[in-house]
Amino acid sequence: MHEQLVRVLGVARKAGRLCWGFDPVKAGLDKNIQLVLFASDLSEGSRRRMARLAANSQVPCLDAGLTMDELWYYIGKRAGIFALTDKGFAARIQELLGADCTAAPHSPAPKDQ
């Protein structure tokens, strides 16, 4: 699965349909972001903030299942947050990660009360 995932991400990057980093992804949420991916070792604070912003824009978020270093190795960019701007690439990534393409955006776990 990881091999296919990084292939799709690599093709998306070469096609100019992949952006990375908190600020560029945040700026694109209301424009053309279709899917947000988190590195598995992204800090909980960054994950929570981006998930909230993405939910407000009705953009789904998924954990890529790869660390920042693994993504850096395979894609050539070290970041904890990646986003796809193409519906086809986003649907393929969701399929590979076993996510329902019509699922609600990822939301942070509820706090204990």
PyMOL commands that place a pseudoatom at each C-alpha (Angstrom):
pseudoatom trace, name=CA, resn=MET, resi=1, chain=A, elem=C, hetatm=0, pos=[0.000, 0.000, 0.000]
pseudoatom trace, name=CA, resn=HIS, resi=2, chain=A, elem=C, hetatm=0, pos=[2.728, 2.497, 0.922]
pseudoatom trace, name=CA, resn=GLU, resi=3, chain=A, elem=C, hetatm=0, pos=[4.420, 1.907, -2.423]
pseudoatom trace, name=CA, resn=GLN, resi=4, chain=A, elem=C, hetatm=0, pos=[1.250, 2.805, -4.342]
pseudoatom trace, name=CA, resn=LEU, resi=5, chain=A, elem=C, hetatm=0, pos=[0.571, 5.746, -2.032]
pseudoatom trace, name=CA, resn=VAL, resi=6, chain=A, elem=C, hetatm=0, pos=[3.986, 7.312, -2.591]
pseudoatom trace, name=CA, resn=ARG, resi=7, chain=A, elem=C, hetatm=0, pos=[3.692, 6.682, -6.343]
pseudoatom trace, name=CA, resn=VAL, resi=8, chain=A, elem=C, hetatm=0, pos=[0.419, 8.607, -6.492]
pseudoatom trace, name=CA, resn=LEU, resi=9, chain=A, elem=C, hetatm=0, pos=[1.851, 11.396, -4.327]
pseudoatom trace, name=CA, resn=GLY, resi=10, chain=A, elem=C, hetatm=0, pos=[4.932, 11.581, -6.541]
pseudoatom trace, name=CA, resn=VAL, resi=11, chain=A, elem=C, hetatm=0, pos=[2.866, 11.835, -9.701]
pseudoatom trace, name=CA, resn=ALA, resi=12, chain=A, elem=C, hetatm=0, pos=[0.639, 14.475, -8.059]
pseudoatom trace, name=CA, resn=ARG, resi=13, chain=A, elem=C, hetatm=0, pos=[3.740, 16.468, -7.095]
pseudoatom trace, name=CA, resn=LYS, resi=14, chain=A, elem=C, hetatm=0, pos=[5.133, 16.306, -10.639]
pseudoatom trace, name=CA, resn=ALA, resi=15, chain=A, elem=C, hetatm=0, pos=[1.737, 17.369, -11.987]
pseudoatom trace, name=CA, resn=GLY, resi=16, chain=A, elem=C, hetatm=0, pos=[1.676, 20.358, -9.619]
pseudoatom trace, name=CA, resn=ARG, resi=17, chain=A, elem=C, hetatm=0, pos=[-1.328, 18.982, -7.721]
pseudoatom trace, name=CA, resn=LEU, resi=18, chain=A, elem=C, hetatm=0, pos=[0.370, 18.538, -4.341]
pseudoatom trace, name=CA, resn=CYS, resi=19, chain=A, elem=C, hetatm=0, pos=[1.111, 21.264, -1.829]
pseudoatom trace, name=CA, resn=TRP, resi=20, chain=A, elem=C, hetatm=0, pos=[2.737, 20.962, 1.575]
pseudoatom trace, name=CA, resn=GLY, resi=21, chain=A, elem=C, hetatm=0, pos=[3.202, 22.896, 4.777]
pseudoatom trace, name=CA, resn=PHE, resi=22, chain=A, elem=C, hetatm=0, pos=[0.679, 24.354, 7.189]
pseudoatom trace, name=CA, resn=ASP, resi=23, chain=A, elem=C, hetatm=0, pos=[0.400, 27.851, 5.707]
pseudoatom trace, name=CA, resn=PRO, resi=24, chain=A, elem=C, hetatm=0, pos=[0.140, 26.900, 1.997]
pseudoatom trace, name=CA, resn=VAL, resi=25, chain=A, elem=C, hetatm=0, pos=[-2.458, 24.228, 2.782]
pseudoatom trace, name=CA, resn=LYS, resi=26, chain=A, elem=C, hetatm=0, pos=[-4.399, 26.631, 5.000]
pseudoatom trace, name=CA, resn=ALA, resi=27, chain=A, elem=C, hetatm=0, pos=[-4.397, 29.237, 2.217]
pseudoatom trace, name=CA, resn=GLY, resi=28, chain=A, elem=C, hetatm=0, pos=[-5.723, 26.719, -0.309]
pseudoatom trace, name=CA, resn=LEU, resi=29, chain=A, elem=C, hetatm=0, pos=[-8.533, 25.261, 1.786]
pseudoatom trace, name=CA, resn=ASP, resi=30, chain=A, elem=C, hetatm=0, pos=[-11.160, 27.677, 0.480]
pseudoatom trace, name=CA, resn=LYS, resi=31, chain=A, elem=C, hetatm=0, pos=[-9.806, 27.500, -3.070]
pseudoatom trace, name=CA, resn=ASN, resi=32, chain=A, elem=C, hetatm=0, pos=[-8.911, 24.096, -4.453]
pseudoatom trace, name=CA, resn=ILE, resi=33, chain=A, elem=C, hetatm=0, pos=[-7.769, 21.658, -1.748]
pseudoatom trace, name=CA, resn=GLN, resi=34, chain=A, elem=C, hetatm=0, pos=[-9.567, 18.306, -2.096]
pseudoatom trace, name=CA, resn=LEU, resi=35, chain=A, elem=C, hetatm=0, pos=[-7.831, 16.238, 0.598]
pseudoatom trace, name=CA, resn=VAL, resi=36, chain=A, elem=C, hetatm=0, pos=[-5.430, 16.921, 3.473]
pseudoatom trace, name=CA, resn=LEU, resi=37, chain=A, elem=C, hetatm=0, pos=[-2.892, 14.275, 4.546]
pseudoatom trace, name=CA, resn=PHE, resi=38, chain=A, elem=C, hetatm=0, pos=[-1.091, 14.175, 7.876]
pseudoatom trace, name=CA, resn=ALA, resi=39, chain=A, elem=C, hetatm=0, pos=[2.277, 12.563, 8.536]
pseudoatom trace, name=CA, resn=SER, resi=40, chain=A, elem=C, hetatm=0, pos=[1.972, 10.012, 11.317]
pseudoatom trace, name=CA, resn=ASP, resi=41, chain=A, elem=C, hetatm=0, pos=[4.421, 11.929, 13.532]
pseudoatom trace, name=CA, resn=LEU, resi=42, chain=A, elem=C, hetatm=0, pos=[2.804, 15.351, 13.093]
pseudoatom trace, name=CA, resn=SER, resi=43, chain=A, elem=C, hetatm=0, pos=[2.299, 17.124, 16.402]
pseudoatom trace, name=CA, resn=GLU, resi=44, chain=A, elem=C, hetatm=0, pos=[-1.154, 16.792, 17.904]
pseudoatom trace, name=CA, resn=GLY, resi=45, chain=A, elem=C, hetatm=0, pos=[-1.553, 20.585, 18.044]
pseudoatom trace, name=CA, resn=SER, resi=46, chain=A, elem=C, hetatm=0, pos=[-0.858, 21.041, 14.330]
pseudoatom trace, name=CA, resn=ARG, resi=47, chain=A, elem=C, hetatm=0, pos=[-3.083, 18.096, 13.486]
pseudoatom trace, name=CA, resn=ARG, resi=48, chain=A, elem=C, hetatm=0, pos=[-5.939, 19.471, 15.584]
pseudoatom trace, name=CA, resn=ARG, resi=49, chain=A, elem=C, hetatm=0, pos=[-5.647, 23.024, 14.151]
pseudoatom trace, name=CA, resn=MET, resi=50, chain=A, elem=C, hetatm=0, pos=[-5.534, 21.861, 10.534]
pseudoatom trace, name=CA, resn=ALA, resi=51, chain=A, elem=C, hetatm=0, pos=[-8.362, 19.348, 11.060]
pseudoatom trace, name=CA, resn=ARG, resi=52, chain=A, elem=C, hetatm=0, pos=[-10.529, 22.159, 12.450]
pseudoatom trace, name=CA, resn=LEU, resi=53, chain=A, elem=C, hetatm=0, pos=[-9.721, 24.456, 9.507]
pseudoatom trace, name=CA, resn=ALA, resi=54, chain=A, elem=C, hetatm=0, pos=[-10.335, 21.660, 6.992]
pseudoatom trace, name=CA, resn=ALA, resi=55, chain=A, elem=C, hetatm=0, pos=[-13.644, 20.723, 8.624]
pseudoatom trace, name=CA, resn=ASN, resi=56, chain=A, elem=C, hetatm=0, pos=[-14.789, 24.355, 8.312]
pseudoatom trace, name=CA, resn=SER, resi=57, chain=A, elem=C, hetatm=0, pos=[-14.035, 24.109, 4.572]
pseudoatom trace, name=CA, resn=GLN, resi=58, chain=A, elem=C, hetatm=0, pos=[-15.562, 20.597, 4.331]
pseudoatom trace, name=CA, resn=VAL, resi=59, chain=A, elem=C, hetatm=0, pos=[-12.253, 19.068, 3.228]
pseudoatom trace, name=CA, resn=PRO, resi=60, chain=A, elem=C, hetatm=0, pos=[-11.494, 15.531, 4.467]
pseudoatom trace, name=CA, resn=CYS, resi=61, chain=A, elem=C, hetatm=0, pos=[-8.288, 14.780, 6.373]
pseudoatom trace, name=CA, resn=LEU, resi=62, chain=A, elem=C, hetatm=0, pos=[-6.488, 11.451, 6.561]
pseudoatom trace, name=CA, resn=ASP, resi=63, chain=A, elem=C, hetatm=0, pos=[-3.385, 10.068, 8.215]
pseudoatom trace, name=CA, resn=ALA, resi=64, chain=A, elem=C, hetatm=0, pos=[-0.939, 9.067, 5.473]
pseudoatom trace, name=CA, resn=GLY, resi=65, chain=A, elem=C, hetatm=0, pos=[0.565, 6.307, 7.610]
pseudoatom trace, name=CA, resn=LEU, resi=66, chain=A, elem=C, hetatm=0, pos=[4.065, 7.614, 6.849]
pseudoatom trace, name=CA, resn=THR, resi=67, chain=A, elem=C, hetatm=0, pos=[6.381, 9.730, 8.988]
pseudoatom trace, name=CA, resn=MET, resi=68, chain=A, elem=C, hetatm=0, pos=[7.704, 13.114, 7.895]
pseudoatom trace, name=CA, resn=ASP, resi=69, chain=A, elem=C, hetatm=0, pos=[11.086, 11.531, 7.178]
pseudoatom trace, name=CA, resn=GLU, resi=70, chain=A, elem=C, hetatm=0, pos=[9.509, 8.806, 5.043]
pseudoatom trace, name=CA, resn=LEU, resi=71, chain=A, elem=C, hetatm=0, pos=[7.533, 11.376, 3.077]
pseudoatom trace, name=CA, resn=TRP, resi=72, chain=A, elem=C, hetatm=0, pos=[10.714, 13.423, 2.674]
pseudoatom trace, name=CA, resn=TYR, resi=73, chain=A, elem=C, hetatm=0, pos=[12.552, 10.379, 1.342]
pseudoatom trace, name=CA, resn=TYR, resi=74, chain=A, elem=C, hetatm=0, pos=[9.838, 9.416, -1.136]
pseudoatom trace, name=CA, resn=ILE, resi=75, chain=A, elem=C, hetatm=0, pos=[8.529, 12.807, -2.228]
pseudoatom trace, name=CA, resn=GLY, resi=76, chain=A, elem=C, hetatm=0, pos=[11.517, 15.066, -1.658]
pseudoatom trace, name=CA, resn=LYS, resi=77, chain=A, elem=C, hetatm=0, pos=[9.724, 17.501, 0.633]
pseudoatom trace, name=CA, resn=ARG, resi=78, chain=A, elem=C, hetatm=0, pos=[9.822, 17.373, 4.416]
pseudoatom trace, name=CA, resn=ALA, resi=79, chain=A, elem=C, hetatm=0, pos=[6.528, 18.453, 5.898]
pseudoatom trace, name=CA, resn=GLY, resi=80, chain=A, elem=C, hetatm=0, pos=[3.874, 17.067, 8.184]
pseudoatom trace, name=CA, resn=ILE, resi=81, chain=A, elem=C, hetatm=0, pos=[0.883, 18.309, 6.212]
pseudoatom trace, name=CA, resn=PHE, resi=82, chain=A, elem=C, hetatm=0, pos=[0.281, 17.644, 2.524]
pseudoatom trace, name=CA, resn=ALA, resi=83, chain=A, elem=C, hetatm=0, pos=[-2.750, 18.421, 0.398]
pseudoatom trace, name=CA, resn=LEU, resi=84, chain=A, elem=C, hetatm=0, pos=[-4.023, 17.330, -2.987]
pseudoatom trace, name=CA, resn=THR, resi=85, chain=A, elem=C, hetatm=0, pos=[-5.678, 19.835, -5.285]
pseudoatom trace, name=CA, resn=ASP, resi=86, chain=A, elem=C, hetatm=0, pos=[-7.030, 17.324, -7.800]
pseudoatom trace, name=CA, resn=LYS, resi=87, chain=A, elem=C, hetatm=0, pos=[-10.207, 15.303, -7.235]
pseudoatom trace, name=CA, resn=GLY, resi=88, chain=A, elem=C, hetatm=0, pos=[-8.861, 12.246, -9.056]
pseudoatom trace, name=CA, resn=PHE, resi=89, chain=A, elem=C, hetatm=0, pos=[-5.648, 12.084, -7.038]
pseudoatom trace, name=CA, resn=ALA, resi=90, chain=A, elem=C, hetatm=0, pos=[-7.612, 12.713, -3.829]
pseudoatom trace, name=CA, resn=ALA, resi=91, chain=A, elem=C, hetatm=0, pos=[-10.071, 9.906, -4.609]
pseudoatom trace, name=CA, resn=ARG, resi=92, chain=A, elem=C, hetatm=0, pos=[-7.225, 7.473, -5.383]
pseudoatom trace, name=CA, resn=ILE, resi=93, chain=A, elem=C, hetatm=0, pos=[-5.442, 8.318, -2.103]
pseudoatom trace, name=CA, resn=GLN, resi=94, chain=A, elem=C, hetatm=0, pos=[-8.679, 7.838, -0.165]
pseudoatom trace, name=CA, resn=GLU, resi=95, chain=A, elem=C, hetatm=0, pos=[-9.162, 4.508, -1.891]
pseudoatom trace, name=CA, resn=LEU, resi=96, chain=A, elem=C, hetatm=0, pos=[-5.612, 3.406, -1.054]
pseudoatom trace, name=CA, resn=LEU, resi=97, chain=A, elem=C, hetatm=0, pos=[-5.982, 4.433, 2.576]
pseudoatom trace, name=CA, resn=GLY, resi=98, chain=A, elem=C, hetatm=0, pos=[-9.311, 2.635, 2.848]
pseudoatom trace, name=CA, resn=ALA, resi=99, chain=A, elem=C, hetatm=0, pos=[-11.342, 5.764, 3.435]
pseudoatom trace, name=CA, resn=ASP, resi=100, chain=A, elem=C, hetatm=0, pos=[-14.876, 6.253, 2.179]
pseudoatom trace, name=CA, resn=CYS, resi=101, chain=A, elem=C, hetatm=0, pos=[-14.691, 9.046, -0.411]
pseudoatom trace, name=CA, resn=THR, resi=102, chain=A, elem=C, hetatm=0, pos=[-17.956, 10.483, 0.928]
pseudoatom trace, name=CA, resn=ALA, resi=103, chain=A, elem=C, hetatm=0, pos=[-16.858, 10.334, 4.561]
pseudoatom trace, name=CA, resn=ALA, resi=104, chain=A, elem=C, hetatm=0, pos=[-16.995, 13.366, 6.788]
pseudoatom trace, name=CA, resn=PRO, resi=105, chain=A, elem=C, hetatm=0, pos=[-13.734, 15.205, 7.411]
pseudoatom trace, name=CA, resn=HIS, resi=106, chain=A, elem=C, hetatm=0, pos=[-11.409, 13.889, 10.114]
pseudoatom trace, name=CA, resn=SER, resi=107, chain=A, elem=C, hetatm=0, pos=[-12.177, 15.485, 13.439]
pseudoatom trace, name=CA, resn=PRO, resi=108, chain=A, elem=C, hetatm=0, pos=[-10.051, 15.471, 16.558]
pseudoatom trace, name=CA, resn=ALA, resi=109, chain=A, elem=C, hetatm=0, pos=[-10.920, 13.009, 19.279]
pseudoatom trace, name=CA, resn=PRO, resi=110, chain=A, elem=C, hetatm=0, pos=[-13.349, 14.369, 21.869]
pseudoatom trace, name=CA, resn=LYS, resi=111, chain=A, elem=C, hetatm=0, pos=[-11.899, 15.464, 25.178]
pseudoatom trace, name=CA, resn=ASP, resi=112, chain=A, elem=C, hetatm=0, pos=[-12.843, 13.594, 28.323]
pseudoatom trace, name=CA, resn=GLN, resi=113, chain=A, elem=C, hetatm=0, pos=[-15.265, 15.532, 30.447]
for i in range(1, 113): cmd.bond("trace and resi %d" % i, "trace and resi %d" % (i + 1))
show_as sticks, trace
zoom trace
